[in-house]
């Protein structure tokens, strides 16, 4: 029996015709040999016009130099493929219900993302010169069928232990008019007195707050402004035997260039390590480059990113020494990790300010499993993994360049944005504020006034 037509490796390259006709290929289940057929040029153009209209309606790009077609039979209703294609087609108001088993033509074009990256191959079914069904496939898993409404699907074959349940919800206690800086939360840790500390970078210093009895209180602050250094990012971590967390803070110098001082950037200088109540330096690491942008900690190793590199440092004999450097295919402005589905496999989330990337560790490097495909300045704030609806699967909350949070949720086909209850200009800063094991969040709304409200999980 012939393999279903959409196996990419079996497709013809773009073929030429003559005398106003194009040559295609026919596949039938009972065919002994491949059969070639022709279509009039006006029919080819009519097919192309219909497919292009559908792709543009659903905001897809396509390779205008690729147009393949072949004669096929629409799958019968007993075929598993029929169900997949029907479901994908119905989502954009098409149906192959009435033409199951009919002879037709399948048109194929290379599907592209917003930034012209290849998304896969789109397949459109035509019966009596009318498009009746459409879907797309990806190279790494051609048996999977996607609707044109499925965007940013996984980039490699991956299975998670659980996926987001949008029907699940959690109750919160709301606290209005919160007295906190109008800045993102940078991290949450515990000092040596056992107090839970919420760290925020604000006005060139790190401020540490505690939460209790419905109030946030300033506990301590750390500043190196007298050395012209400002915090760029931080991470809390705890080594075996420690009674409290260490806070590693990436410090940088604000550099202003240009005749009108229009160019401002932060030049990384050092990492300082704060203990006790996080107001004094216990240790520091002087940096050899001013291009470091993020700091993290994983399995007793300090992680620093600069440019397209992720560097691992180990503390030995009283000093930090780099032992591993991993080259990435993009800049790494932010680096965090979390077990999104709590299956024991860590997800590594990164961004270059243009796109969002999710990786799994593989051997001595990272394997990309998902990404967005914008390639424009689109991410303007911190990234927070948090389970705010209590379904056991974390969402990702990412502030875009407009100052609005985008909620990304984990589905079987990919990580998709889901902002049904989020309004323009709202931002979420998440974390477990009181240490009860449930994620809380601060909501900032009104871009001009930046009103803050806290939501504590019940």
N, C-alpha and C positions, 0 to 999 in steps of 0.2 A: 504494500500500500504506500502511496506517495506520502512523503512528509508534508505537513501543512505548509502552505506557501510562504509563510512569513519567516522561515529560517533564513536569516540574513546572509549566511555564507553561500546560499544557493541562488541568490538574486543575480540577474544579469546587470551588467553595467549599462549606462545609457546607450541605446542603440540607435542607429540612423536608419531612415527609410528613404524611399525614392518616389518620385511622381506623386507627391502630396500624401504619402502614407508613412506610418511608423510601424516597425516590426516589434511584436511582443512575443510572450512565451505562454503556452497553455499548460496547466497542470490538471489532470483528472485522476481520480483514484484508480480507475481501471485502465489508465493509459499504459501501454507497453513502452512507448518512446515519447520523448518530448515533442510537442507539436508547436509550431510557430504560426502566428497569425498577425494580421495587419489591421490597423485602425486608420481611418481617414484623418488627415491633419486637423480638420475642423472639430472632429470628435475629441481628439487629444486635447485641443485647446479648451473645449467646453468642460472636459473633466478637470483639467488643471485649474480653470477658473473657479469651479465649485469647491475644490479642495482648498485653494488659497483663501477663498472667502470665509470658510469655516475656521481656518487657522488664524486669520487676522481678527475674526470676531472674538476668539478666545485668547488673543494676545500672544500668539506664538510666532516665531520667525521660522524661516525654512530656507534651505539651499535652493536657490532659483536655477542652479545648473544641473540639478538632479531630478529626473522624472522617469520612473520605471512603472511598467504595468504588465499584467499577465492575466490570462483568462482562467477563471476558477469556478468552482461551485460553492455557493454559500453553504456553510455547514448546516446539517439537519438539526432539528430540535433535540434529537437524542445525543448529539455531540456536545461534549463539555466545552468545546471552543465556542459553540453557539451561545451558551449562557454568558461566557466572558465578554464576547463581542456585543451581545445584546445589552448587557448591563452598562458597558462603557458608552455605547451609542445612545441609550435612553437618557443618560445624564445631560446630553446636549440636544434632546428632542428628536432623535433619529431612531429607527427601528428596523431590524431585519426579520421581524416576526412573520410578515406576510410573504417573504421571499425565501424562506428556509429551503435549502436544496436546489434553488434555481441557479442557472448558469449566469455568470456575470463577469465583470472585470475588476481586478484589484489594482488600485493605483498606489504607488509608494513614493514618498518624498522624505528627504532627510529633515528631521525636526530640529529646531535650534532654540536655545534659550535667549533671553533678552540680550546677553552679552555675546551672542553668536556661538557659544559652546554647543557642541552636539548634544541633543537630548535623547535621540533615538531615531526610530524610523516610523513614520506615520503610514497607516494602511487605511485606504478608503475603499469601500465596496460599492460598486455601481451595478445596478440592474435596470435595463431599459434606459440607459444613459442618465439615470438619476442616482445621486449618492444616497444610500440607504443605511450605511453603517460606517463608523470610523473609530479607530483606536491607534495607540502607538505601543511599540515594544522597545526594550533597551538591549544593548549588545550583550551584557553579562548574563541575562536571563530572558531569552527570546520567547519562552513559554508563558511569561507573565504578560497580561494585557492591561493597559492603562487607558483611562479616559483623558480627553483633552483638558478636563478639569483637574487632573492629577498633576500637580507641579512639584518640582524639586523632590523627585522620588530618590530612593537610596541609590548610591553610586556603585555599590557592590552588594553581593548576596549576603544578607545578614538576617538573623532572627533574634528577636528580643523575648524576654520571659513574660512581659505584659505590655499592654498598650493603654493609652489614655481612655478613660471612661468619661465622656462629656456629660453623662447623666448624673454623675456623682457630684455632691456639693458638701461644703463644710460651713458651719456657723462660726461667726466671728463677733467679738465684742469691739465696737467702734469707739475710738477716742478722737474727738475733734480738736482742732487748734493745738496740735502737738508742738511743744517747744523744742525743736531741733533745728540744726542748720539746714538750709534748703539745698542739700548736697546728697549724692548717693551714699549708701552704706558700702564701705570698702571691705568689711570683714567682721566676724563675730568670734570672740575667744573668751577664755577664762583666765583671770589673773591668779596669783599665788594665794590670794585670800579666798578663792572660790567664787568671786563675783563674776557674773557674765558681763562681758564688755562689748559694746557695739561701737565699732571704729568708723569714723567719718573723716574724710579729708576736706578741710574747709579753710579758706583764706590762708593757705600756705602752711598749715599745721595739721597734725592728727589729733582729733578730739575723741575721747573715750567716754561713752555713756553707759549707765546702768538703767535697767527697767524694773519697776516694781510698783505695785499699788496704783496702776494706771498712769504712772508718770515716768518720764525719762529724765535722768539727772546726770549732769556733767561730773565725771569722777576724776579725770586727769587729762592732761594735754601734753603733746610733745611737739617741739618746734626747733628747727635749726635755721630759722630766718636770719639769725645773727651771723651765720656763715654763708648767707645767700643760697641756702639749699631749701628745697620744698619737696614734700612727699609726692611721688608719682604713682604709687601703688603699694599694697601691703598684703601680707598673708600671716595668719596665725597657725602655729603647729606645736606639737608636743612630742618630745622624745621620751622613750621609756625611762621611768624613774623620776621624771619631773613632776612637781606638784602643781604646776600651772603652765600655761602656754607661753611660748616665745612669739613675739611679733616682729617679723622681718619687714623692714620698710625700705623700699627703693627710693633713694633721694636723688634729686637732680637740680641743676641750676637753670634758671630761666634766662634764655639768650634772646636778645632783641637785636634785629638787624634791619637794614634799610634806612634810607634817608629820612623817611617819615615813620620809622619804627613799625613798619607794617608786617614784618616777619618775626614771629615769636615762636620759639620751640623750647622744649625741655631737653637739656643735655644731662644724661645720667652720670652720676659721680661715684656713688657708693651705696652699699646696702648696710643698714644699721640694724642691730638685734636688740630688742627691748624685752626686759623681763620684769618680774615683780609686779608693779602697778603700771608698767609701760611708760614711765616718764624719764628713765635714764638708760644710757647705752651700755650694754654688757659686752658687745663685740661689734666689729664692723669688717666689711669686705670692700676694699677699694677697687673700682672697676677700671678696666683698661680701655674701654670704649664709651663714648657718649651716646651710643645708639641703643642702649638697653631700654626696653619699654614695659616689661612685665616681670613680676616675681611670683614664684609659687613654691610649694614644698611637697615632696612625694617620697615616701618610703626612705626617710632619713637623708634625702638629697634635696639640696636647694636647686630650684629651676629658675633660670633667667633666659629671657628671649631678646634677641637683637636681630633686626633685619629678617632674614629667612632662616634663622637658626634658633634651635632650642638647645640650651646648654644645661648640663647637670653638674652640680658641684657637691663634693663630699668633704665632710669635716674630719680631718686627720691631723694628729700631732699639733693641735692648737691653731690650725688655719684651714681656710676653705680652698679646695683645689678642684679645678675642672677635670672631670674624668670622661665625659661623653658629650659629643656635639652631634645633633641630628639636623640635617638639612631639610627644609620644607620647600614646597613649591610656591609659597606665598609669604609675605611678611606676617609676622605674629605680633600684633599690638596687645592682644589680651590672650591669656592662657588660663583655663580653669579645668577642673576635672570633677566628675560626679558619676555615680551609678544611677542612671536615669530610671531604669526599670527594676532596680534592686535585685539583679540576678547574679551579682558577684563579679561582673565584668565592667571595668571602669570605662566610661566615655570621656574623651578629651575634647574639650570645646575650645576653639580658637577663632580669632577674627583678625583680618588685616584692615578693618575699618570699611572695607568694601563688601565683603561677603562673610557669611558664617559657615564654619566647618566643624564637623564632628568626626573624630578618629577613634579607632581601637589600636592598642599597642600590638605590634606584630614583630617578633624577633627583636631586633635592636632599633626598630623604627616605628612609624605610625602608618596605619592603613586607613585611608579615607573611606567612610561609609555613607556620608551625606554632606551636602553643601548647597548653598544658594548660588545663583548665577546672575548677579547684578553687575558686578565690576564697576560700581559707582559708589561715591561716598554715601553710605547708607546706615552705618552703625555709629551712634554718637554718644553712647554711654556704657555702663557696666552690664555684664551678663549675669543673670541670677538663675540657677536651677532651684526649683521649689515645687513642692506638692501642695498647692493651695486648695484643691478641691477634695483632698483626702482619699484619693482612689489608689494610693500606693505607687503611682508613677509620677515622676517629676515633670513639670513643664519647664520651658526656658523663657525667661522674661528679658527682652533685649530692647534697649532704648534706641530708636532710629534717629536719623539726622534731623527730624522735625521736632524732636523732644517728646515723641509718643512711644509708649511701650508696645512692643509686638510680642504676643504670647505664641510660642511654638509648642505644638503638642506631638507626641509620638504616636504614629499610626502604623498599620501593617505595610503600607506602601511608601511611607516616608515621613518626614517631619514637616508639618504644615502649620501655617499661621492660623490662629483662631482668636479673633478679637471681637466676638459678638457682643460682649458686655463692656468693652473698653472704648472710651471716647477719645477723640483727638486731644492731644495735649496732656493726657494722663500718663504718669510714670509710676512704676512699682519698684520698690526697694525691699527685697525679701530677706528673711532669715528667722531663726528660732530665737526670739528675743528673751524669753524667760526660761529656756532650757527644758521645756516639757516634752520635747521630741516632735512638736508640731510646728510647721512653718507659719510665721506671721508675716505681715507686710506693712509698709508705709506707702500710702498713695499720695502722690503730689499732683495736683490739678490746677488748672488755670495758669497758662504759660506766663501771663504777666504777673499775677500775685503769688503764684506758687504756693497754694494752700496745702497744708500737710494734715493728713489724718492717719491714725494708726489702726490696724485691724489685728486683734489678738485672737488666735484660734481657741475656740471653746473645747 
